[in-house]
Amino acid sequence: MEIQAGTAAPDFTLGAHNSDQKVTLSGFKGRAVVVAFMPFAFTGG
């Protein structure tokens, strides 16, 4: 999915990398957030 600059990102939930907690993008509403996705190492993506 490609999103153009300035477009609001869709809400999503992911597991936190260091606990069993879930993190939802909408939980950061009103704060500046940088979202970056990188392919997992050695997956060919």
C-alpha distance matrix in Angstrom:
0.0 3.8 6.6 10.1 13.0 15.0 12.6 13.1 10.5 10.4 13.2 13.1 16.0 16.6 19.9 21.8 22.6 26.3 27.2 26.5 25.2 21.9 20.1 18.2 16.4 18.5 21.6 21.2 21.4 23.7 23.3 21.5 18.7 16.8 13.7 13.1 11.5 13.5 14.0 17.0 20.1 21.3 18.5 18.0 14.3
3.8 0.0 3.8 6.6 9.7 12.2 10.3 11.7 10.0 11.1 14.4 14.8 17.9 18.6 21.9 23.3 23.9 27.6 28.8 28.6 27.0 23.7 21.4 19.4 17.0 19.1 22.1 21.1 21.0 22.8 22.3 20.1 17.6 15.6 13.0 12.5 11.7 13.8 14.9 18.4 21.2 22.6 20.2 19.2 15.5
6.6 3.8 0.0 3.8 6.6 8.5 6.5 8.3 7.3 9.3 12.8 14.1 17.4 18.6 22.1 23.1 24.2 27.6 28.7 28.6 26.6 23.2 20.5 18.2 15.3 16.9 20.0 18.7 18.2 19.6 19.3 17.2 15.2 13.6 11.7 12.2 12.5 15.3 17.1 20.5 23.3 25.2 23.0 22.3 18.5
10.1 6.6 3.8 0.0 3.8 6.3 5.7 8.8 9.3 12.0 15.5 17.2 20.6 21.7 25.2 25.9 26.9 30.2 31.5 31.6 29.4 26.2 23.2 20.8 17.5 18.8 21.9 20.1 19.2 19.9 19.6 17.2 15.9 14.4 13.4 14.0 15.0 17.5 19.7 23.2 25.7 27.6 25.7 24.7 21.0
13.0 9.7 6.6 3.8 0.0 3.8 5.6 8.6 9.7 13.1 16.1 18.0 21.0 22.1 25.3 25.5 26.4 29.5 31.0 31.5 29.1 26.1 22.8 20.6 17.0 18.3 20.9 18.6 17.7 17.8 17.2 14.5 13.7 12.2 12.2 13.2 15.1 17.7 20.4 23.8 26.2 28.4 27.0 26.2 22.5
15.0 12.2 8.5 6.3 3.8 0.0 3.8 6.5 8.9 12.4 15.1 17.6 20.7 22.3 25.6 25.7 27.1 29.9 31.1 31.5 28.8 25.7 22.2 19.7 16.0 16.5 19.2 16.8 15.2 15.0 15.0 12.7 12.7 12.4 12.9 14.8 17.1 20.2 23.0 26.2 28.8 31.2 29.7 29.2 25.5
12.6 10.3 6.5 5.7 5.6 3.8 0.0 3.8 6.3 9.2 12.3 15.0 18.4 20.4 23.9 24.5 26.2 29.2 30.0 29.9 27.2 23.9 20.7 17.8 14.3 14.6 17.8 16.0 14.4 15.0 15.5 13.9 13.3 13.2 12.8 14.8 16.5 19.8 22.3 25.4 28.3 30.6 28.7 28.3 24.5
13.1 11.7 8.3 8.8 8.6 6.5 3.8 0.0 3.8 6.5 9.0 12.0 15.4 17.6 21.1 21.8 23.9 26.7 27.2 26.9 24.1 20.7 17.5 14.4 10.9 10.9 14.2 12.7 11.0 12.2 13.0 12.0 11.3 11.9 11.4 14.2 15.8 19.5 22.0 24.7 27.9 30.4 28.5 28.6 24.9
10.5 10.0 7.3 9.3 9.7 8.9 6.3 3.8 0.0 3.8 6.4 8.8 12.2 14.2 17.8 18.7 20.6 23.7 24.2 23.8 21.2 17.7 14.7 11.8 8.6 9.6 12.9 11.9 11.2 13.3 13.5 12.4 10.6 10.7 9.0 11.6 12.7 16.4 18.8 21.3 24.6 27.1 25.1 25.5 21.7
10.4 11.1 9.3 12.0 13.1 12.4 9.2 6.5 3.8 0.0 3.8 6.4 10.2 12.8 16.5 18.1 20.5 23.5 23.5 22.6 20.0 16.3 13.8 10.6 8.3 8.9 12.5 12.6 12.0 14.8 15.4 15.1 13.1 13.5 11.3 13.6 13.9 17.6 19.4 21.6 25.1 27.4 25.1 25.7 22.1
13.2 14.4 12.8 15.5 16.1 15.1 12.3 9.0 6.4 3.8 0.0 3.8 7.1 10.3 13.9 15.5 18.3 21.0 20.6 19.5 16.7 13.0 10.6 7.1 5.6 5.9 9.3 10.4 10.2 13.6 14.3 14.7 12.6 13.6 11.6 14.2 14.5 18.2 20.0 21.6 25.3 27.8 25.5 26.7 23.3
13.1 14.8 14.1 17.2 18.0 17.6 15.0 12.0 8.8 6.4 3.8 0.0 3.8 6.8 10.4 12.5 15.2 18.1 17.6 16.3 13.9 10.2 8.4 5.7 5.7 7.7 10.0 11.4 12.4 16.0 16.0 16.1 13.4 13.9 11.2 13.2 12.8 16.1 17.6 18.7 22.4 24.9 22.7 24.2 21.0
16.0 17.9 17.4 20.6 21.0 20.7 18.4 15.4 12.2 10.2 7.1 3.8 0.0 3.8 7.0 9.3 12.4 14.9 14.0 12.5 10.2 6.5 5.5 4.2 6.5 8.7 9.5 11.6 13.5 17.1 16.7 17.2 14.3 14.9 12.3 14.1 13.5 16.4 17.7 18.1 21.7 24.3 22.3 24.4 21.6
16.6 18.6 18.6 21.7 22.1 22.3 20.4 17.6 14.2 12.8 10.3 6.8 3.8 0.0 3.8 6.4 8.9 11.8 11.3 10.2 8.7 5.6 5.4 6.5 8.6 11.6 11.7 13.2 15.8 19.2 18.1 18.1 14.8 14.7 11.9 12.8 11.8 14.1 15.2 15.1 18.5 21.3 19.5 22.0 19.5
19.9 21.9 22.1 25.2 25.3 25.6 23.9 21.1 17.8 16.5 13.9 10.4 7.0 3.8 0.0 3.8 6.3 8.6 7.7 6.6 6.0 4.5 6.1 8.8 11.4 14.2 13.5 15.1 18.1 21.3 19.9 20.0 16.8 16.7 14.3 14.9 13.8 15.4 16.3 15.2 18.3 21.1 19.8 22.7 20.7
21.8 23.3 23.1 25.9 25.5 25.7 24.5 21.8 18.7 18.1 15.5 12.5 9.3 6.4 3.8 0.0 3.8 5.6 5.6 6.5 5.6 5.6 6.1 9.7 11.8 14.7 13.2 14.2 17.7 20.4 18.5 18.5 15.4 15.4 13.7 14.3 14.0 15.4 16.8 15.7 18.3 21.5 20.8 23.7 21.8
22.6 23.9 24.2 26.9 26.4 27.1 26.2 23.9 20.6 20.5 18.3 15.2 12.4 8.9 6.3 3.8 0.0 3.8 6.0 8.1 8.7 9.3 9.7 13.1 14.7 17.9 16.6 17.0 20.6 23.1 20.7 20.2 16.9 16.2 14.4 14.1 13.4 14.0 15.1 13.4 15.5 18.7 18.6 21.6 20.1
26.3 27.6 27.6 30.2 29.5 29.9 29.2 26.7 23.7 23.5 21.0 18.1 14.9 11.8 8.6 5.6 3.8 0.0 3.8 7.3 8.4 10.4 11.3 15.0 17.0 19.8 17.8 18.3 22.1 24.3 21.9 21.8 18.9 18.6 17.3 17.3 17.0 17.4 18.6 16.6 18.2 21.4 21.7 24.8 23.6
27.2 28.8 28.7 31.5 31.0 31.1 30.0 27.2 24.2 23.5 20.6 17.6 14.0 11.3 7.7 5.6 6.0 3.8 0.0 3.8 5.4 8.4 10.4 14.1 16.8 19.1 16.9 18.2 21.8 24.4 22.4 22.9 20.2 20.4 19.0 19.5 19.1 19.9 20.9 18.9 20.9 23.9 23.7 27.0 25.7
26.5 28.6 28.6 31.6 31.5 31.5 29.9 26.9 23.8 22.6 19.5 16.3 12.5 10.2 6.6 6.5 8.1 7.3 3.8 0.0 3.8 6.7 9.8 13.2 16.4 18.5 16.6 18.6 21.9 24.8 23.4 24.1 21.4 21.8 20.0 20.6 19.9 21.0 21.6 19.7 22.1 24.8 24.1 27.4 26.0
25.2 27.0 26.6 29.4 29.1 28.8 27.2 24.1 21.2 20.0 16.7 13.9 10.2 8.7 6.0 5.6 8.7 8.4 5.4 3.8 0.0 3.8 6.6 10.0 13.3 15.0 12.8 15.0 18.2 21.2 20.0 21.0 18.5 19.5 18.0 19.3 19.0 20.7 21.9 20.7 23.4 26.3 25.4 28.4 26.6
21.9 23.7 23.2 26.2 26.1 25.7 23.9 20.7 17.7 16.3 13.0 10.2 6.5 5.6 4.5 5.6 9.3 10.4 8.4 6.7 3.8 0.0 3.8 6.6 10.1 11.9 10.4 12.8 15.7 19.0 18.1 19.1 16.4 17.4 15.5 17.1 16.8 19.0 20.2 19.5 22.6 25.5 24.2 26.9 24.7
20.1 21.4 20.5 23.2 22.8 22.2 20.7 17.5 14.7 13.8 10.6 8.4 5.5 5.4 6.1 6.1 9.7 11.3 10.4 9.8 6.6 3.8 0.0 3.8 6.7 8.9 7.5 9.3 12.4 15.5 14.5 15.3 12.7 13.9 12.3 14.4 14.7 17.4 19.3 19.2 22.3 25.5 24.2 26.6 24.0
18.2 19.4 18.2 20.8 20.6 19.7 17.8 14.4 11.8 10.6 7.1 5.7 4.2 6.5 8.8 9.7 13.1 15.0 14.1 13.2 10.0 6.6 3.8 0.0 3.8 5.5 5.4 7.7 9.9 13.4 13.1 14.1 11.8 13.3 11.7 14.3 14.9 18.1 20.0 20.6 24.0 27.0 25.3 27.3 24.4
16.4 17.0 15.3 17.5 17.0 16.0 14.3 10.9 8.6 8.3 5.6 5.7 6.5 8.6 11.4 11.8 14.7 17.0 16.8 16.4 13.3 10.1 6.7 3.8 0.0 3.8 5.3 5.7 7.4 10.8 10.4 11.0 8.7 10.4 9.1 12.3 13.5 17.0 19.5 20.6 24.0 27.0 25.4 27.0 23.8
18.5 19.1 16.9 18.8 18.3 16.5 14.6 10.9 9.6 8.9 5.9 7.7 8.7 11.6 14.2 14.7 17.9 19.8 19.1 18.5 15.0 11.9 8.9 5.5 3.8 0.0 3.8 5.3 5.2 9.0 9.9 11.6 10.5 13.0 12.3 15.7 17.1 20.7 23.1 24.4 27.8 30.8 29.0 30.6 27.3
21.6 22.1 20.0 21.9 20.9 19.2 17.8 14.2 12.9 12.5 9.3 10.0 9.5 11.7 13.5 13.2 16.6 17.8 16.9 16.6 12.8 10.4 7.5 5.4 5.3 3.8 0.0 3.8 5.6 9.0 9.3 11.5 10.6 13.5 13.4 16.7 18.3 21.7 24.2 25.0 28.2 31.4 30.0 31.9 28.8
21.2 21.1 18.7 20.1 18.6 16.8 16.0 12.7 11.9 12.6 10.4 11.4 11.6 13.2 15.1 14.2 17.0 18.3 18.2 18.6 15.0 12.8 9.3 7.7 5.7 5.3 3.8 0.0 3.8 6.3 5.6 7.7 7.3 10.6 11.4 15.0 17.2 20.6 23.6 24.7 27.6 31.0 29.9 31.4 28.3
21.4 21.0 18.2 19.2 17.7 15.2 14.4 11.0 11.2 12.0 10.2 12.4 13.5 15.8 18.1 17.7 20.6 22.1 21.8 21.9 18.2 15.7 12.4 9.9 7.4 5.2 5.6 3.8 0.0 3.8 5.5 8.1 8.8 12.2 13.1 16.9 19.2 22.8 25.8 27.3 30.4 33.6 32.2 33.5 30.2
23.7 22.8 19.6 19.9 17.8 15.0 15.0 12.2 13.3 14.8 13.6 16.0 17.1 19.2 21.3 20.4 23.1 24.3 24.4 24.8 21.2 19.0 15.5 13.4 10.8 9.0 9.0 6.3 3.8 0.0 3.8 6.9 9.2 12.8 14.6 18.4 21.2 24.7 27.9 29.6 32.4 35.8 34.7 35.7 32.4
23.3 22.3 19.3 19.6 17.2 15.0 15.5 13.0 13.5 15.4 14.3 16.0 16.7 18.1 19.9 18.5 20.7 21.9 22.4 23.4 20.0 18.1 14.5 13.1 10.4 9.9 9.3 5.6 5.5 3.8 0.0 3.8 6.3 10.0 12.4 16.0 19.1 22.4 25.8 27.3 29.9 33.3 32.6 33.7 30.5
21.5 20.1 17.2 17.2 14.5 12.7 13.9 12.0 12.4 15.1 14.7 16.1 17.2 18.1 20.0 18.5 20.2 21.8 22.9 24.1 21.0 19.1 15.3 14.1 11.0 11.6 11.5 7.7 8.1 6.9 3.8 0.0 3.8 7.0 10.0 13.3 16.7 19.8 23.4 25.2 27.6 31.0 30.4 31.3 28.0
18.7 17.6 15.2 15.9 13.7 12.7 13.3 11.3 10.6 13.1 12.6 13.4 14.3 14.8 16.8 15.4 16.9 18.9 20.2 21.4 18.5 16.4 12.7 11.8 8.7 10.5 10.6 7.3 8.8 9.2 6.3 3.8 0.0 3.8 6.4 9.8 13.1 16.2 19.7 21.4 23.9 27.4 26.7 27.6 24.5
16.8 15.6 13.6 14.4 12.2 12.4 13.2 11.9 10.7 13.5 13.6 13.9 14.9 14.7 16.7 15.4 16.2 18.6 20.4 21.8 19.5 17.4 13.9 13.3 10.4 13.0 13.5 10.6 12.2 12.8 10.0 7.0 3.8 0.0 3.8 6.5 10.1 13.0 16.6 18.6 20.9 24.2 23.7 24.4 21.3
13.7 13.0 11.7 13.4 12.2 12.9 12.8 11.4 9.0 11.3 11.6 11.2 12.3 11.9 14.3 13.7 14.4 17.3 19.0 20.0 18.0 15.5 12.3 11.7 9.1 12.3 13.4 11.4 13.1 14.6 12.4 10.0 6.4 3.8 0.0 3.8 6.8 10.1 13.6 15.6 18.3 21.5 20.6 21.4 18.1
13.1 12.5 12.2 14.0 13.2 14.8 14.8 14.2 11.6 13.6 14.2 13.2 14.1 12.8 14.9 14.3 14.1 17.3 19.5 20.6 19.3 17.1 14.4 14.3 12.3 15.7 16.7 15.0 16.9 18.4 16.0 13.3 9.8 6.5 3.8 0.0 3.8 6.6 10.2 12.5 14.9 18.0 17.3 18.0 14.8
11.5 11.7 12.5 15.0 15.1 17.1 16.5 15.8 12.7 13.9 14.5 12.8 13.5 11.8 13.8 14.0 13.4 17.0 19.1 19.9 19.0 16.8 14.7 14.9 13.5 17.1 18.3 17.2 19.2 21.2 19.1 16.7 13.1 10.1 6.8 3.8 0.0 3.8 6.8 9.3 12.1 15.0 13.8 14.6 11.4
13.5 13.8 15.3 17.5 17.7 20.2 19.8 19.5 16.4 17.6 18.2 16.1 16.4 14.1 15.4 15.4 14.0 17.4 19.9 21.0 20.7 19.0 17.4 18.1 17.0 20.7 21.7 20.6 22.8 24.7 22.4 19.8 16.2 13.0 10.1 6.6 3.8 0.0 3.8 6.4 8.6 11.5 10.9 11.6 8.8
14.0 14.9 17.1 19.7 20.4 23.0 22.3 22.0 18.8 19.4 20.0 17.6 17.7 15.2 16.3 16.8 15.1 18.6 20.9 21.6 21.9 20.2 19.3 20.0 19.5 23.1 24.2 23.6 25.8 27.9 25.8 23.4 19.7 16.6 13.6 10.2 6.8 3.8 0.0 3.8 6.3 8.4 7.1 8.0 5.6
17.0 18.4 20.5 23.2 23.8 26.2 25.4 24.7 21.3 21.6 21.6 18.7 18.1 15.1 15.2 15.7 13.4 16.6 18.9 19.7 20.7 19.5 19.2 20.6 20.6 24.4 25.0 24.7 27.3 29.6 27.3 25.2 21.4 18.6 15.6 12.5 9.3 6.4 3.8 0.0 3.8 6.4 5.8 8.3 7.4
20.1 21.2 23.3 25.7 26.2 28.8 28.3 27.9 24.6 25.1 25.3 22.4 21.7 18.5 18.3 18.3 15.5 18.2 20.9 22.1 23.4 22.6 22.3 24.0 24.0 27.8 28.2 27.6 30.4 32.4 29.9 27.6 23.9 20.9 18.3 14.9 12.1 8.6 6.3 3.8 0.0 3.8 5.6 7.8 8.4
21.3 22.6 25.2 27.6 28.4 31.2 30.6 30.4 27.1 27.4 27.8 24.9 24.3 21.3 21.1 21.5 18.7 21.4 23.9 24.8 26.3 25.5 25.5 27.0 27.0 30.8 31.4 31.0 33.6 35.8 33.3 31.0 27.4 24.2 21.5 18.0 15.0 11.5 8.4 6.4 3.8 0.0 3.8 5.6 7.8
18.5 20.2 23.0 25.7 27.0 29.7 28.7 28.5 25.1 25.1 25.5 22.7 22.3 19.5 19.8 20.8 18.6 21.7 23.7 24.1 25.4 24.2 24.2 25.3 25.4 29.0 30.0 29.9 32.2 34.7 32.6 30.4 26.7 23.7 20.6 17.3 13.8 10.9 7.1 5.8 5.6 3.8 0.0 3.8 5.4
18.0 19.2 22.3 24.7 26.2 29.2 28.3 28.6 25.5 25.7 26.7 24.2 24.4 22.0 22.7 23.7 21.6 24.8 27.0 27.4 28.4 26.9 26.6 27.3 27.0 30.6 31.9 31.4 33.5 35.7 33.7 31.3 27.6 24.4 21.4 18.0 14.6 11.6 8.0 8.3 7.8 5.6 3.8 0.0 3.8
14.3 15.5 18.5 21.0 22.5 25.5 24.5 24.9 21.7 22.1 23.3 21.0 21.6 19.5 20.7 21.8 20.1 23.6 25.7 26.0 26.6 24.7 24.0 24.4 23.8 27.3 28.8 28.3 30.2 32.4 30.5 28.0 24.5 21.3 18.1 14.8 11.4 8.8 5.6 7.4 8.4 7.8 5.4 3.8 0.0
